[in-house]
């Protein structure tokens, strides 16, 4: 009959019991060298062997009833076989009860309740045969008096180890490694597979199965040398003989019993020829196993569970996690007598280790590395944040981003997605012939946007410089020079407020293309955002902070004045020649900032920001901005006082800004001078007159369109991040925020 793994373990135990009684070793039979069989097979034998088996067994030193070498071991084996027989009956009776219950569920008349009760009683009777005798009941003692809750809390606080004390303990453990001649800060480790790669490669491995080529727990090496050992024993009077084949794998100085056992009753006519004695098998295979196939991975210990001679660790790397299956016998065999104890006592959560081993999936379905060898790569001195409380203080999360990345896998995923988006933008542009340019970060003049700059000083040149607020003017100089498609993806610095949408330094991409207009830039904006949404989210239907957003094209296009008219009921553009009337109407509508407006165009912009901007949830291109707020955009070819400019709004936030570039040097000078006048009047965000740029476009700039996209806000939207600080690795923080030591 086919044997289950339970019977395999029982018979393997019988073999070991026999060896303990003085059995020199079961002779290996004629199984050819090679891998263990895929599943147990049935061996049959007949009366011819039954008659002569005792004589042969006695001659060859086997466990045979009545032989001097059997003794108590034979009796123990027979008792184990009786137990196995009872277990088989229990399993058979259990299946019978289960089938009866299933039949009664589908057909109430299949069996009576009395019939089912009778079969259940039989099952209970069989189980009672295996039940251990009841242990004497201990003398009853008075239960200890319960401690009050307050006392328990004080006791718990007294036993809790502080982070500072934990640090001292870990430093001592690092010293213990050094005393053993082990450097707790290794130089290198060869990694063959990541945790995610192992999970993917063995996703179809069944529960309880060991991966091909990794059938042992010793360094994960394959069973390349397998032999068969047989044992003969009297089982019962009505069952003549039992034949057992145990597959073993030879390693160094011991044989590691594996998982396959073959059983047959009533031994037939075939016999097995001896191929090896135990000593010769050990001598033949006493070599190191490190030359055979194994997996090597490394990472940080993120979880630790120890159960005596068995332990389970969770290993995490940059891509994911995997369980480590740590067995004392296997680790000692591969790394020495102290290796398993060191692993249990000197390795802490947070340490970096490297492991070598095979792969198996536990009976509970957890893919695991069967560890043979391990190495300490980096001993962590500071403990990680509490496993259950996590790292919840946002100020510490942003200031100590490395801790945030360690304990929050979703944060690591956010920055992977950010890298994907940045690379996607670059790829889109370079594939279409754009050249990436690096423009100066420090400039003698400010320009390209309305923003307050950071000011610095160059000591050697004794001159004041400004960190760039845009890359626009330098990129346009490149177009003048004949590079018709250019872009730069980099940092911009603006000395403005900090909020969930604003950071003083942020990332943007600016691009300029000759012979194009703002309609072309609208198309490119849609392309870039949609392509990256598909890469990162897998769909154009996304959700941001609980709000569904559809990125399916075409996106809405509407003029700024039309939006203001919808929101206020007033057409300010029709009042473009009546500034006083327009301002009075704006004050009547209580438009924020209207009192400081100096033109109808500025009133339209203030009304848009106050009444319309926050309501633009779905992707919307707001077009035709007033000339007064667009000093670098070409005048609209049809509408007086407006420009060919657009801004993209999603979820009430600006994501992109583009326009047909102003190429008329005379008009450009006039607009620069108007900006300079505003600055002289106290507008800190107004720009200066950039004489060098004016000289450049006087040499002639072809018809050109430009576009700027805020990378951080696009990443926020596509990763569902609430704050811009969530997508910037190291956002600017106030000195007092998160400055307290984690050791306090």
MOZINOR-V901963 format. One record per residue. N is the residue number from 1. RES is the residue in one small letter. BURIAL is I if it has 24 or more other ideal C-beta (glycine too) atoms within 12 Angstrom, else O. Layout:
N,RES,BURIAL
N,RES,BURIAL
//
This chain:
1,x,O
2,x,O
3,x,I
4,x,O
5,x,O
6,x,O
7,x,I
8,x,I
9,x,O
10,x,I
11,x,I
12,x,I
13,x,I
14,x,I
15,x,I
16,x,I
17,x,I
18,x,I
19,x,I
20,x,O
21,x,O
22,x,O
23,x,I
24,x,O
25,x,I
26,x,I
27,x,I
28,x,I
29,x,I
30,x,O
31,x,I
32,x,O
33,x,O
34,x,O
35,x,O
36,x,I
37,x,O
38,x,O
39,x,O
40,x,I
41,x,O
42,x,O
43,x,I
44,x,O
45,x,I
46,x,O
47,x,O
48,x,O
49,x,I
50,x,I
51,x,O
52,x,O
53,x,I
54,x,I
55,x,O
56,x,I
57,x,I
58,x,O
59,x,O
60,x,I
61,x,I
62,x,I
63,x,I
64,x,I
65,x,I
66,x,O
67,x,I
68,x,O
69,x,I
70,x,I
71,x,O
72,x,O
73,x,I
74,x,I
75,x,O
76,x,I
77,x,I
78,x,I
79,x,O
80,x,I
81,x,I
82,x,O
83,x,I
84,x,I
85,x,I
86,x,O
87,x,I
88,x,I
89,x,O
90,x,I
91,x,O
92,x,O
93,x,I
94,x,O
95,x,O
96,x,O
97,x,I
98,x,O
99,x,O
100,x,I
101,x,O
102,x,O
103,x,O
104,x,O
105,x,O
106,x,O
107,x,O
108,x,O
109,x,O
110,x,O
111,x,O
112,x,O
113,x,O
114,x,O
115,x,O
116,x,I
117,x,O
118,x,O
119,x,I
120,x,O
121,x,O
122,x,O
123,x,I
124,x,O
125,x,O
126,x,I
127,x,O
128,x,O
129,x,O
130,x,O
131,x,O
132,x,O
133,x,O
134,x,O
135,x,O
136,x,O
137,x,O
138,x,O
139,x,O
140,x,O
141,x,O
142,x,O
143,x,O
144,x,O
145,x,O
146,x,O
147,x,O
148,x,O
149,x,O
150,x,O
151,x,O
152,x,O
153,x,O
154,x,O
155,x,O
156,x,O
157,x,O
158,x,O
159,x,O
160,x,O
161,x,O
162,x,O
163,x,O
164,x,O
165,x,O
166,x,I
167,x,O
168,x,O
169,x,O
170,x,I
171,x,O
172,x,O
173,x,I
174,x,I
175,x,O
176,x,O
177,x,I
178,x,O
179,x,O
180,x,O
181,x,O
182,x,I
183,x,O
184,x,I
185,x,O
186,x,O
187,x,O
188,x,O
189,x,O
190,x,O
191,x,I
192,x,O
193,x,I
194,x,I
195,x,I
196,x,O
197,x,O
198,x,I
199,x,I
200,x,O
201,x,O
202,x,I
203,x,O
204,x,O
205,x,I
206,x,O
207,x,O
208,x,O
209,x,I
210,x,I
211,x,I
212,x,O
213,x,O
214,x,I
215,x,I
216,x,I
217,x,I
218,x,I
219,x,I
220,x,I
221,x,I
222,x,I
223,x,I
224,x,O
225,x,I
226,x,I
227,x,I
228,x,I
229,x,I
230,x,I
231,x,I
232,x,I
233,x,I
234,x,I
235,x,I
236,x,O
237,x,O
238,x,O
239,x,O
240,x,I
241,x,I
242,x,I
243,x,I
244,x,I
245,x,I
246,x,I
247,x,I
248,x,I
249,x,I
250,x,I
251,x,I
252,x,O
253,x,O
254,x,O
255,x,I
256,x,I
257,x,I
258,x,I
259,x,I
260,x,I
261,x,I
262,x,I
263,x,I
264,x,I
265,x,I
266,x,I
267,x,I
268,x,O
269,x,O
270,x,O
271,x,I
272,x,I
273,x,O
274,x,I
275,x,O
276,x,I
277,x,O
278,x,I
279,x,O
280,x,O
281,x,I
282,x,I
283,x,O
284,x,O
285,x,I
286,x,O
287,x,O
288,x,O
289,x,I
290,x,O
291,x,O
292,x,I
293,x,I
294,x,I
295,x,I
296,x,I
297,x,I
298,x,I
299,x,I
300,x,I
301,x,I
302,x,I
303,x,I
304,x,I
305,x,O
306,x,O
307,x,O
308,x,O
309,x,O
310,x,I
311,x,I
312,x,I
313,x,I
314,x,I
315,x,I
316,x,I
317,x,I
318,x,O
319,x,O
320,x,I
321,x,I
322,x,I
323,x,I
324,x,I
325,x,I
326,x,I
327,x,I
328,x,I
329,x,I
330,x,I
331,x,I
332,x,I
333,x,I
334,x,I
335,x,I
336,x,O
337,x,O
338,x,O
339,x,I
340,x,I
341,x,O
342,x,I
343,x,I
344,x,I
345,x,O
346,x,I
347,x,I
348,x,I
349,x,I
350,x,I
351,x,I
352,x,I
353,x,I
354,x,I
355,x,I
356,x,I
357,x,I
358,x,I
359,x,I
360,x,I
361,x,I
362,x,O
363,x,O
364,x,O
365,x,O
366,x,I
367,x,I
368,x,I
369,x,I
370,x,I
371,x,I
372,x,I
373,x,I
374,x,I
375,x,I
376,x,I
377,x,I
378,x,I
379,x,I
380,x,I
381,x,I
382,x,I
383,x,I
384,x,I
385,x,I
386,x,O
387,x,O
388,x,O
389,x,O
390,x,O
391,x,I
392,x,O
393,x,O
394,x,O
395,x,O
396,x,I
397,x,I
398,x,I
399,x,I
400,x,I
401,x,I
402,x,I
403,x,I
404,x,I
405,x,I
406,x,I
407,x,I
408,x,I
409,x,O
410,x,O
411,x,I
412,x,I
413,x,I
414,x,I
415,x,I
416,x,I
417,x,I
418,x,I
419,x,O
420,x,I
421,x,I
422,x,I
423,x,O
424,x,I
425,x,I
426,x,I
427,x,O
428,x,I
429,x,I
430,x,O
431,x,O
432,x,O
433,x,O
434,x,I
435,x,O
436,x,I
437,x,I
438,x,O
439,x,I
440,x,O
441,x,O
442,x,O
443,x,I
444,x,I
445,x,I
446,x,I
447,x,I
448,x,I
449,x,I
450,x,I
451,x,I
452,x,O
453,x,I
454,x,I
455,x,O
456,x,O
457,x,O
458,x,O
459,x,O
460,x,O
461,x,O
462,x,O
463,x,O
464,x,O
465,x,O
466,x,I
467,x,I
468,x,I
469,x,I
470,x,I
471,x,I
472,x,I
473,x,I
474,x,I
475,x,I
476,x,I
477,x,I
478,x,I
479,x,I
480,x,I
481,x,O
482,x,O
483,x,I
484,x,I
485,x,I
486,x,I
487,x,I
488,x,I
489,x,I
490,x,I
491,x,I
492,x,I
493,x,I
494,x,I
495,x,I
496,x,O
497,x,O
498,x,O
499,x,O
500,x,O
501,x,I
502,x,I
503,x,I
504,x,I
505,x,I
506,x,I
507,x,I
508,x,I
509,x,I
510,x,I
511,x,I
512,x,I
513,x,I
514,x,I
515,x,O
516,x,I
517,x,I
518,x,I
519,x,O
520,x,I
521,x,I
522,x,I
523,x,I
524,x,I
525,x,I
526,x,I
527,x,I
528,x,I
529,x,I
530,x,I
531,x,I
532,x,I
533,x,I
534,x,O
535,x,I
536,x,I
537,x,I
538,x,O
539,x,O
540,x,I
541,x,O
542,x,I
543,x,O
544,x,I
545,x,O
546,x,O
547,x,O
548,x,O
549,x,I
550,x,O
551,x,I
552,x,O
553,x,O
554,x,O
555,x,I
556,x,I
557,x,I
558,x,I
559,x,I
560,x,I
561,x,I
562,x,I
563,x,I
564,x,I
565,x,I
566,x,O
567,x,I
568,x,I
569,x,O
570,x,I
571,x,I
572,x,I
573,x,I
574,x,O
575,x,I
576,x,I
577,x,O
578,x,O
579,x,O
580,x,O
581,x,O
582,x,I
583,x,I
584,x,O
585,x,I
586,x,I
587,x,O
588,x,O
589,x,I
590,x,O
591,x,I
592,x,O
593,x,O
594,x,I
595,x,O
596,x,O
597,x,I
598,x,I
599,x,I
600,x,I
601,x,I
602,x,I
603,x,I
604,x,I
605,x,I
606,x,I
607,x,I
608,x,I
609,x,I
610,x,I
611,x,I
612,x,I
613,x,I
614,x,O
615,x,O
616,x,I
617,x,O
618,x,I
619,x,I
620,x,I
621,x,I
622,x,I
623,x,I
624,x,I
625,x,I
626,x,I
627,x,I
628,x,I
629,x,I
630,x,I
631,x,I
632,x,I
633,x,I
634,x,I
635,x,I
636,x,I
637,x,O
638,x,O
639,x,O
640,x,O
641,x,I
642,x,I
643,x,I
644,x,I
645,x,I
646,x,I
647,x,I
648,x,I
649,x,I
650,x,I
651,x,I
652,x,I
653,x,I
654,x,I
655,x,I
656,x,I
657,x,I
658,x,I
659,x,I
660,x,I
661,x,I
662,x,I
663,x,I
664,x,O
665,x,O
666,x,O
667,x,O
668,x,I
669,x,O
670,x,O
671,x,I
672,x,I
673,x,O
674,x,I
675,x,I
676,x,O
677,x,O
678,x,I
679,x,I
680,x,O
681,x,O
682,x,O
683,x,O
684,x,O
685,x,O
686,x,I
687,x,I
688,x,I
689,x,I
690,x,I
691,x,O
692,x,O
693,x,I
694,x,I
695,x,O
696,x,O
697,x,I
698,x,O
699,x,O
700,x,O
701,x,I
702,x,I
703,x,I
704,x,I
705,x,I
706,x,I
707,x,I
708,x,I
709,x,I
710,x,I
711,x,I
712,x,I
713,x,I
714,x,I
715,x,I
716,x,I
717,x,I
718,x,I
719,x,I
720,x,I
721,x,I
722,x,O
723,x,I
724,x,I
725,x,I
726,x,I
727,x,I
728,x,I
729,x,I
730,x,O
731,x,I
732,x,I
733,x,O
734,x,O
735,x,O
736,x,O
737,x,O
738,x,I
739,x,O
740,x,O
741,x,O
742,x,I
743,x,O
744,x,O
//
